[in-house]
Amino acid sequence: MKEYNVAIVGATGIVGKEIIAILERRDFPVRDLRLLAAEQSVGMELPYKGEELVVQQLTETSFEGIDISLFSSGATVSQKFAPYAVKAGAVVIDTTSAFRMEPNVPLIVPEVNPHTLASHKGMIASPSCMTIQLVVVLRPIHTAARIKRIVVSTYQAVSEVGQEAIDELDRQVRSIFNHRDVVCQVYPHQIAFNCLPQIDTVLDNGYTQAEMDIVNETRKILGDENMKITATAVWVPVFYGHSASVNLETEKKITPEEVQFLLDEVPGVKVVDDPEKNVYPLAVEAVGEDETLVGRIREDGSLENGINLWIVTDNLRKGAALNAVQIAEVLIWGGE
Amino acid sequence: MKEYNVAIVGATGIVGKEIIAILERRDFPVRDLRLLAAEQSVGMELPYKGEELVVQQLTETSFEGIDISLFSSGATVSQKFAPYAVKAGAVVIDTTSAFRMEPNVPLIVPEVNPHTLASHKGMIASPSCMTIQLVVVLRPIHTAARIKRIVVSTYQAVSEVGQEAIDELDRQVRSIFNHRDVVCQVYPHQIAFNCLPQIDTVLDNGYTQAEMDIVNETRKILGDENMKITATAVWVPVFYGHSASVNLETEKKITPEEVQFLLDEVPGVKVVDDPEKNVYPLAVEAVGEDETLVGRIREDGSLENGINLWIVTDNLRKGAALNAVQIAEVLIWGGE
């Protein structure tokens, strides 16, 4: 079997470490694994298949001989270094927001739009975690009943921001329980035992970047530039696992039973829906799972053709690292 | 000034204690305050205006001489004992779900529908906390632009359930931080660092009781039996303060600026909306406030006439105790 030289940019970050674990777990055909990070992490050792790999400094010349380069160090790093990787002949799979909306960069969720991957010019983007968990569920419904409008409210876990946000929630909870003042460094307000209705910067239209990312990325991935979508994106005091309350209006009538039947067949999606027995998707149960969980599937009687859903996924795994590795798999083996 | 004999049923509960504090703070004209509770709380002392009042046992004969009786002990207790209070000549103001949808029982939010109070036959209901915070904001918008449809997703604090749920969230967080197993007694699943998309029992239509309460109570209070509403109600790991993401479709166009202008004038509502400066309603800031906070007011471009809102209130105060006391104030002094 052909093997590939793989670089991970941001290897010491929370998504980078998850990528290493997933490459190992899925037995991705790696010949050489090059771990790259900023200067302060150089020399760190990270485990891969029983070995300790030494983290090297990310520079403009880091990508010689690399076939596939996975970027997870934030948009600024991708913007600066991804072009050097492409120039060196590597295919870039970028998990940051840097290139997602570039017309020439395919934005890929392998279960949803693998066919658009072939058009890549060295650069492929992985969507934001919230978009990924939406589109894997919405794609089959859109195909079956044509979605006209989506209203989504999110319940997003702090780990999306990175280790520093996990530490902040942890520290704030301990402060409150020890009667000390709460200190806010990562978020502008207390996140412990609170909800923050602002994710990313606020744009001129009053929406946040995260909210418009959901709108624009969903349209791009589903290939429907006019799909009507509105979003409210909210941080909740959860460490891992993004949840979303999703309201759909469809052109064709589709019953909850038909939605469940459709989704039961979809790779990467698991229907978890027996609320009378307290069975529905939960953030704490999605963690460590590859699948996106969907439940609370019910008819919305306020519309002619309406459906409500509750969708949960591990934001670091399918929401970032796993999706990136799956893109690499489609790249080398082709789509399903 | 005329003074009234007031009874509080469930005086030792989380809402009961809040009612006592609010009667005192608002200087409600109380002649005699009778604190009533189940047998296990009899003899407890609770402070009121510098005195310690002794809790008495709730019985069928507890209401002799009482003018106003505030019930906050759960629906079963209200169902059993409220009729005795009415029979004894007291007006019952019930904060539980027991009588809210009874056609002969006015369901009152004093800022919204004080005029329907006069029709009472001894029994008045206070809505569920989530409904209260919605209708105080929706009423003026409905009057100005006629709301056609509401999509709401809630972020509800555990204190709605009572002290035992506060203790459960507290205990689970400590268990997790001390590497002990999480024990679930109040909720069917872990609430610490998790979201639970089930509030109250699940009905035949797939919705929970809490979701249908929002639908039915909002229709009743706004006096529009056909208003289209769909809700998803979710517990979040927050102690105090309910948040809600609300999407509105209106018949007439109304801009975010007009909504803000309208709401700025409404008693009981405070516009908190400057997201570029990180200013928006927060559960931790709503706690201890009488006002319902509203922000993130923005146009929903996915509709001809659409508005998104983020609405937060102290679920124990305006969501329960304050609203009940305000109903009593309208009763004795008349509506504004």
HADDOCK unambig.tbl for C-alpha pairs under 7 A between the chains (distance, minus, plus):
assign (segid A and resid 153 and name CA) (segid B and resid 153 and name CA) 6.62 0.50 0.50
assign (segid A and resid 153 and name CA) (segid B and resid 245 and name CA) 6.65 0.50 0.50
assign (segid A and resid 188 and name CA) (segid B and resid 278 and name CA) 6.82 0.50 0.50
assign (segid A and resid 193 and name CA) (segid B and resid 237 and name CA) 5.81 0.50 0.50
assign (segid A and resid 193 and name CA) (segid B and resid 238 and name CA) 4.07 0.50 0.50
assign (segid A and resid 193 and name CA) (segid B and resid 239 and name CA) 6.20 0.50 0.50
assign (segid A and resid 194 and name CA) (segid B and resid 238 and name CA) 5.53 0.50 0.50
assign (segid A and resid 194 and name CA) (segid B and resid 283 and name CA) 5.77 0.50 0.50
assign (segid A and resid 194 and name CA) (segid B and resid 284 and name CA) 6.08 0.50 0.50
assign (segid A and resid 195 and name CA) (segid B and resid 282 and name CA) 6.56 0.50 0.50
assign (segid A and resid 195 and name CA) (segid B and resid 283 and name CA) 6.64 0.50 0.50
assign (segid A and resid 196 and name CA) (segid B and resid 282 and name CA) 6.66 0.50 0.50
assign (segid A and resid 202 and name CA) (segid B and resid 275 and name CA) 6.58 0.50 0.50
assign (segid A and resid 202 and name CA) (segid B and resid 276 and name CA) 5.65 0.50 0.50
assign (segid A and resid 206 and name CA) (segid B and resid 298 and name CA) 5.84 0.50 0.50
assign (segid A and resid 228 and name CA) (segid B and resid 302 and name CA) 4.70 0.50 0.50
assign (segid A and resid 229 and name CA) (segid B and resid 302 and name CA) 5.63 0.50 0.50
assign (segid A and resid 230 and name CA) (segid B and resid 300 and name CA) 6.36 0.50 0.50
assign (segid A and resid 230 and name CA) (segid B and resid 302 and name CA) 6.11 0.50 0.50
assign (segid A and resid 232 and name CA) (segid B and resid 245 and name CA) 6.95 0.50 0.50
assign (segid A and resid 237 and name CA) (segid B and resid 193 and name CA) 5.81 0.50 0.50
assign (segid A and resid 237 and name CA) (segid B and resid 237 and name CA) 6.57 0.50 0.50
assign (segid A and resid 238 and name CA) (segid B and resid 193 and name CA) 4.07 0.50 0.50
assign (segid A and resid 238 and name CA) (segid B and resid 194 and name CA) 5.53 0.50 0.50
assign (segid A and resid 239 and name CA) (segid B and resid 193 and name CA) 6.21 0.50 0.50
assign (segid A and resid 245 and name CA) (segid B and resid 153 and name CA) 6.65 0.50 0.50
assign (segid A and resid 245 and name CA) (segid B and resid 232 and name CA) 6.96 0.50 0.50
assign (segid A and resid 275 and name CA) (segid B and resid 202 and name CA) 6.58 0.50 0.50
assign (segid A and resid 276 and name CA) (segid B and resid 202 and name CA) 5.65 0.50 0.50
assign (segid A and resid 278 and name CA) (segid B and resid 188 and name CA) 6.81 0.50 0.50
assign (segid A and resid 282 and name CA) (segid B and resid 195 and name CA) 6.56 0.50 0.50
assign (segid A and resid 282 and name CA) (segid B and resid 196 and name CA) 6.66 0.50 0.50
assign (segid A and resid 283 and name CA) (segid B and resid 194 and name CA) 5.76 0.50 0.50
assign (segid A and resid 283 and name CA) (segid B and resid 195 and name CA) 6.64 0.50 0.50
assign (segid A and resid 284 and name CA) (segid B and resid 194 and name CA) 6.06 0.50 0.50
assign (segid A and resid 298 and name CA) (segid B and resid 206 and name CA) 5.83 0.50 0.50
assign (segid A and resid 300 and name CA) (segid B and resid 230 and name CA) 6.32 0.50 0.50
assign (segid A and resid 302 and name CA) (segid B and resid 228 and name CA) 4.71 0.50 0.50
assign (segid A and resid 302 and name CA) (segid B and resid 229 and name CA) 5.63 0.50 0.50
assign (segid A and resid 302 and name CA) (segid B and resid 230 and name CA) 6.11 0.50 0.50
